[in-house]
Amino acid sequence: MKIVALVCRVLLGLAFCVFGANILHPFLPMPAPVAGTPVGDWSILMHTSGWMSFIGAFQLLGGLLVLAGGTLPLGLCILCPVTINILLFHSLFTGGKGIGAGLFLALLEAVLLYAYRGSFAGVFSPRNTPTPAPLG
């Protein structure tokens, strides 16, 4: 399982680093959005508002945290919502076209969540309590 987790960690981290960096400073060819279509209108709105710059920064940050290893749980906490949005975009706006990459990323994240499940044990505990404030 260690080798599988390592491969998934590297693939997921590199994917988000590359595509996050591409959002911040485009270096890969991307098709121009077509105005008047749901995908085009959404894309134009997200890019002109600056929203995609934040998404790119979160992707890059999350990818770097996943690659670093010791910070993988924090990286997954940042990347999982991004992946959900990728899946929702392709499901709702494109009718499933182009969803393959999002499904692959979700699979990598699921494997890593399972491999590092001990780091998330507190999230699934039914009896969580606040951390007491330090005295003094």
C-alpha positions, 0 to 999 in steps of 0.5 A: 500500500505504501507504493500505491500511496506514493504513486497516487501522492505524486500523480495528484500533487503534480496534476494540481501543481501543473494545472494550478500554475496554468491557471495563474500563468497560462502556458498550456493551450486552452480553448476559448470559452464561447459566450452565450453557452452555459459553459462559456458564460460561467467560464467568462464570469469566473475568469473576469471576476478573478475567482479562477486566480484563487482556484489556481492558487488553491490548486497549486498550494494543495498540490505542493502540500500533497507532494511534501508528504508530511502535510498531505492531510492538509493538502487533501482538505484543500483539494477535495472541495476543488475536485468536487467542483470539477466533478460538478462542473462537468456533470452539470454544465457539460453533461459529463463530457470531459469528466474523466480527469476529474474522476481520476483525481477523485480516485487518487484522492480516495486512495490517499484518504484511505491510506492516511485514514488515521490522520482523519480519525477525529473527523469521523468520531461521534464524540468530539469535544473542543480542545481546552484553553490553556491555563495561565 
